Structures are given as C-alpha cells and as structure tokens.
Amino acid sequence: MARGNEKRAAVDVLLLHGEERFLVDERARATLDQWGKDLVSDFGLDTMEGAGLAPARLQDAVLQAPFLDPYRVVHVRMVPANRAEGLAGAVQEIPSTTRLLMTVAGRIGPTNKLAKAVSAAGGQVVEMQHLKGRALGDWAARRAVDKHGLTPAIAAQVVRVVPPDLSIIDSELTKVAAYKASGAKLTNEVVSELLAGGREDEIFKLTDNLLPRPTPQALAIARNLTQGGMQPTSVAYRMARHYALVLEVKSKQERGESLSQVQDDMSEHRFVVQKAFDAAQNADAKRLEEALIKIRDYEWEVKSGQVDAELGLDVLLTRL
C-alpha cells in the first residue's frame, strides 16, 4: 500500500539536477549500482526516459508492487527542466517497496513542484552546481588522487590546459593514469604531451572548418597544431568530440527541439552548443556517423603501427 506523505528514508527517493551533467550522471550510476545489489530479477528495475514521459506512466511504475524482488527501482532519466513540474503529481504517493531515482536535464529551483513533492515524500533533492575556479581545481585534485592514483599537481596541470568540462578533465586524468600504469615515468613534459587540451582558439578554428566538409583551412590548422607539439591523435580526438556533439544536437533538432531546449538539456557551454546547433542544420547525420567511424579507424591504425600519425591525419581530413 502507498504511504502517502509519510516520512521515508532519504535514500529511497532521490532527485538529481543541476548544471554539472557529469556529476548528475555519476551520482545516478552510483545510486543504481547500490540499489541494484539486492535485485534478483530483470523485473526489479524500470528505466524510463524523462522526455515525453506521461505522469500516469510514472505513477503506474511507482505504485507497482515488486514481483520477485524485495523492492522495485524506478529510474527516470533526464527529465527536461521545463517539464519537471508536470510530473509532481505522479510522486505524491510512493510505496515503501519502491525506490525512485529521477534526474533532470538542467537546474530546477527549490520551489519547483517536483522538488517539493520529492521532499514531501521524505526524499532527497540534490543539485550538482557548476564547478569553476577553485571548486573545479579541488574537484580535479580529489579525482586525481582518489580515483586515478595521481597527484594534485598533475590535476592542476590538466585543469590549466583543458576546457572546464568535468568529462574532459576526467578523460585526460584517465589517460595520464593509464600511461603511468604502463610503467613509464611521468614528467611535466610527458603530461603536457599526453593532454588533448590547450590551444583552444586553434581547436575552435579547426572545428569551425570541419563541416559540412573539412576546408583547406582545417588541414592547415591541424598541421599547425601538430607542429606545435600536439599529438595528431589528440587532434583527432577533439575532432571526434565535435562530430559527436553535432550528431547529438542534430538528433534533437530532428525531434523538433529549439536551440534553448537543446542548450538546457546539455552540459556543454551554451555557446558551444549554439555553434553545434548552427553546424547541425546543414549537416547530414549519416555523414557524421561515418566521420566518427573513420576517426576511430585512424586511431586504431596509428596505435597498431599501420600508418604514420601525422600523415594519417592529413589523409583522414581529406576523407571526412
């Protein structure tokens, strides 16, 4: 039976929102891993996409009794921030046998009806605030030490040269940690060479010249980057991130989402999303997918010693 507004353990109902999508996703994964330990069947987890989710569908999932499991886990993934309040009525009653995890694509205020409904049900509402300045540096230092076995100094070096995006910072720390695990010695020079960041102005110029097809300027910029010390595979990595971003934005455009909706739904800087939105309007989804495959193949060919990295990058740009 539903327990209405009776107070519950906060762990049973969790609403995650905020501008740091990386932290929202990570906390959600950790919560699902913890809650999933006692599930014994595939019926115990019900995952639903937040976009377009009807309140009645959510309410049915929340009120449904477990079948073989001790409880049910209901996971609502990435509710658009401007539609969150519409789901408030669906969580007014939450049985003790249901654990509810909801994530919101963006930030909602404390007076938001969904946030108030979760709090009234005894749940926890957690905002993942945008990290910048010292907070960003502190997060990177903790991440480097606790997860990757690196030093705070290396974290500071990463933060200095890559965009202030947690997913990129973590990716670069992962790369440095893998290099360290291979037994090779880490020096400041080696770390600088490993990092994909830096020279952001030239990176933006490069990505601006990739679509709908790479221009002669794209080839020249890529050569300048590699001649300046950036690894060719790192240039390819940044190109792949751009193609993947434009492809994601393209799919949202095809669903009829406006620029503001796309910006609210994504963790990247709003200016970066706007540039991708403009590029996506004249881009072909199939060509974007093919470009990602070609970049993947190039990276494998370089790592397997089949092609020279710099010459291969030139050839790659002519094939995209």
C-alpha positions in Angstrom: 0.0 0.0 0.0 1.1 3.6 -0.7 2.3 5.5 2.3 1.3 9.0 1.0 3.4 11.8 2.6 4.6 9.6 5.5 8.3 10.3 6.0 10.7 7.8 4.4 14.4 7.1 4.4 16.0 9.7 2.2 17.9 7.1 0.2 14.6 5.7 -1.1 13.8 8.7 -3.2 16.4 10.8 -4.9 16.1 13.7 -7.4 19.3 14.9 -9.0 19.5 18.1 -11.0 21.9 20.9 -11.8 24.3 22.3 -14.4 27.0 19.7 -13.9 25.6 16.9 -16.1 28.7 14.8 -15.4 28.2 14.8 -11.7 24.4 14.1 -12.1 25.2 11.1 -14.3 27.9 9.8 -12.0 25.8 10.1 -8.8 22.9 8.4 -10.7 25.1 5.4 -11.7 26.5 5.0 -8.2 22.9 5.0 -6.8 21.7 2.5 -9.3 24.7 0.2 -8.5 23.9 0.4 -4.8 20.2 -0.2 -5.2 20.7 -3.0 -7.7 22.7 -5.2 -5.4 19.6 -6.8 -3.8 17.6 -7.2 -7.1 17.3 -10.8 -8.2 15.4 -10.4 -11.5 15.1 -8.2 -14.6 11.7 -7.0 -13.3 13.2 -5.1 -10.4 14.5 -2.1 -12.5 12.2 0.1 -14.6 14.1 2.7 -16.6 12.2 5.4 -18.4 13.3 8.4 -20.5 12.1 11.7 -19.0 11.5 13.4 -22.3 7.8 12.9 -23.1 7.1 10.8 -20.0 3.4 11.0 -19.1 2.6 11.5 -15.4 0.2 8.5 -15.5 3.0 6.2 -16.8 5.3 7.3 -14.0 2.6 6.9 -11.4 1.9 3.4 -12.5 5.6 2.5 -12.3 5.9 4.0 -8.8 2.8 2.3 -7.4 3.5 -1.1 -9.0 4.4 -3.8 -6.4 7.6 -5.9 -6.8 7.3 -9.4 -8.3 10.3 -11.4 -7.3 12.5 -8.7 -5.8 12.4 -7.2 -2.3 11.7 -3.8 -3.9 11.4 -2.1 -7.3 13.8 0.6 -8.6 12.2 3.2 -10.8 14.8 5.2 -12.8 13.5 8.3 -14.7 16.3 9.6 -16.8 16.9 13.2 -17.8 13.5 15.0 -17.4 13.6 18.3 -19.3 13.9 21.0 -16.7 11.0 22.9 -18.1 8.7 19.9 -17.9 9.7 18.7 -14.4 6.8 20.2 -12.6 4.3 18.2 -14.7 5.5 15.0 -13.0 5.0 16.3 -9.5 1.6 14.7 -9.1 2.9 11.3 -10.0 5.2 11.1 -6.9 2.7 12.1 -4.3 2.4 8.5 -3.1 5.4 6.3 -3.1 5.2 2.8 -1.6 7.8 1.6 0.8 8.7 -1.1 -1.8 9.6 1.4 -4.5 13.0 3.2 -4.7 12.7 6.2 -7.1 15.7 7.9 -8.8 15.0 10.9 -11.1 17.5 13.0 -13.0 16.7 16.4 -14.5 18.5 17.8 -17.6 19.3 21.2 -16.1 18.6 23.1 -12.9 15.3 23.5 -11.1 14.6 25.8 -8.2 13.7 24.8 -4.7 10.1 26.0 -5.3 9.7 23.7 -8.3 6.7 21.4 -7.7 8.6 18.2 -8.4 11.4 19.2 -6.0 8.7 20.0 -3.3 6.9 16.7 -4.0 10.1 14.7 -3.6 10.9 16.5 -0.3 7.4 16.0 1.0 7.7 12.3 0.3 10.8 12.2 2.5 13.2 12.1 -0.4 16.4 14.0 -1.1 16.8 16.7 -3.8 20.5 17.2 -4.8 21.7 20.0 -7.0 25.0 19.5 -8.8 26.3 23.0 -9.2 28.6 24.2 -12.0 32.2 24.0 -10.8 34.6 26.7 -11.7 37.7 28.4 -10.3 38.9 26.9 -7.0 36.0 24.5 -6.7 36.9 23.0 -10.1 40.6 22.7 -9.1 39.6 21.0 -5.8 37.4 18.5 -7.6 40.1 17.6 -10.1 42.6 17.2 -7.3 40.3 14.8 -5.4 39.5 12.9 -8.6 43.2 12.6 -9.5 44.1 11.2 -6.1 41.1 9.1 -5.1 40.2 7.6 -8.5 43.3 7.7 -10.6 46.2 7.5 -8.1 47.8 10.7 -9.4 49.0 13.8 -7.6 47.2 17.1 -7.2 50.0 18.8 -9.2 49.1 16.7 -12.2 45.4 17.6 -11.7 46.3 21.3 -11.7 48.3 20.8 -14.9 45.3 19.2 -16.5 42.9 21.9 -15.4 45.2 24.6 -16.8 45.2 23.3 -20.4 41.8 21.6 -21.0 38.3 23.1 -21.2 36.5 23.4 -17.9 34.4 20.3 -18.6 34.4 17.6 -16.0 34.1 14.8 -18.5 37.1 16.0 -20.5 39.1 16.5 -17.3 38.3 13.0 -16.1 39.1 11.6 -19.5 42.5 13.3 -19.5 43.2 12.1 -16.0 42.3 8.6 -17.1 44.7 8.8 -20.0 47.6 10.0 -17.8 46.8 7.3 -15.2 46.9 4.6 -18.0 50.3 5.9 -19.1 51.6 5.7 -15.5 50.2 2.2 -15.1 52.2 1.1 -18.1 55.4 1.7 -16.0 56.5 4.8 -17.9 57.8 7.8 -16.0 55.5 10.8 -15.7 57.2 14.2 -16.1 55.7 17.6 -16.8 56.7 17.4 -20.4 55.2 13.9 -20.8 51.9 15.1 -19.2 51.8 18.1 -21.5 52.3 15.9 -24.5 49.5 13.5 -23.4 46.9 16.1 -22.8 44.4 16.7 -25.6 43.6 20.3 -24.4 45.4 23.5 -24.8 45.4 25.9 -27.8 41.7 26.3 -27.6 41.5 29.1 -30.1 43.0 26.9 -32.8 40.8 24.0 -31.8 37.7 26.1 -32.2 39.0 27.3 -35.6 39.6 23.7 -36.6 36.1 22.5 -35.7 34.6 25.6 -37.4 36.1 24.4 -40.6 35.1 20.7 -40.4 31.5 20.9 -41.6 29.9 20.2 -43.9 33.3 19.0 -45.2 36.8 19.9 -44.0 38.1 23.0 -45.7 41.7 23.6 -46.8 42.0 25.8 -43.6 41.1 22.8 -41.5 44.1 20.9 -42.9 46.4 23.9 -42.3 45.2 24.4 -38.7 45.6 20.7 -37.9 49.2 20.8 -39.2 49.9 23.9 -37.1 48.6 22.1 -34.0 50.8 19.0 -34.6 53.8 21.1 -35.4 53.3 23.0 -32.2 53.6 19.8 -30.2 50.0 18.5 -30.0 49.8 14.8 -30.8 47.9 14.0 -34.1 45.7 11.5 -32.3 44.8 14.2 -29.8 43.7 16.5 -32.7 41.6 13.6 -34.0 40.1 13.1 -30.5 38.9 16.7 -30.4 37.5 16.4 -33.9 35.6 13.3 -32.9 34.2 15.1 -29.9 32.9 17.8 -32.2 31.3 15.4 -34.6 29.7 13.5 -31.8 28.3 16.8 -30.3 26.9 17.9 -33.6 25.4 14.5 -34.2 23.7 14.6 -30.8 22.4 18.1 -31.5 21.2 17.0 -34.9 19.1 14.3 -33.4 17.5 16.8 -31.0 16.8 19.2 -34.0 15.0 16.4 -35.8 12.8 15.8 -32.8 11.8 19.5 -33.1 13.7 20.9 -30.1 14.6 24.6 -30.2 18.1 26.0 -29.5 17.2 27.0 -26.0 15.8 23.5 -25.3 18.9 21.8 -26.6 21.1 24.2 -24.5 19.1 23.5 -21.3 19.4 19.7 -21.9 23.2 19.6 -22.5 26.1 20.0 -20.1 28.4 21.8 -22.6 28.7 25.6 -22.6 25.7 27.3 -24.2 28.0 29.0 -26.8 29.5 25.6 -27.8 26.0 24.2 -28.1 24.9 27.1 -30.2 27.8 26.6 -32.6 27.0 22.9 -32.8 23.3 23.8 -33.4 24.2 26.0 -36.3 26.5 23.4 -37.8 23.9 20.6 -37.4 21.4 22.5 -39.5 23.4 21.8 -42.7 24.9 18.5 -41.6 23.9 15.0 -42.6 23.5 12.5 -39.8 24.8 9.6 -41.8 28.0 11.6 -42.8 28.6 12.5 -39.2 28.4 8.8 -38.1 30.7 7.8 -41.0 33.2 10.5 -39.9 33.2 9.1 -36.3 33.9 5.6 -37.7 36.8 7.0 -39.9 38.4 8.7 -36.9 38.1 5.6 -34.9 39.7 3.6 -37.7 42.5 6.2 -37.9 43.3 6.0 -34.2 43.4 2.2 -34.4 45.7 2.2 -37.4 48.1 4.6 -35.7 48.1 2.6 -32.4 48.7 -0.6 -34.3 51.6 1.0 -36.3 50.0 0.7 -39.7 50.2 4.4 -40.5 52.2 7.4 -39.6 50.2 9.6 -37.2 50.8 13.0 -38.9 50.5 11.7 -42.5 47.4 9.7 -41.5 45.8 12.8 -40.0 46.2 14.6 -43.3 44.7 11.7 -45.2 41.9 11.5 -42.6 40.9 15.1 -43.2 40.7 14.5 -47.0 38.4 11.5 -46.4 35.9 13.2 -44.0 
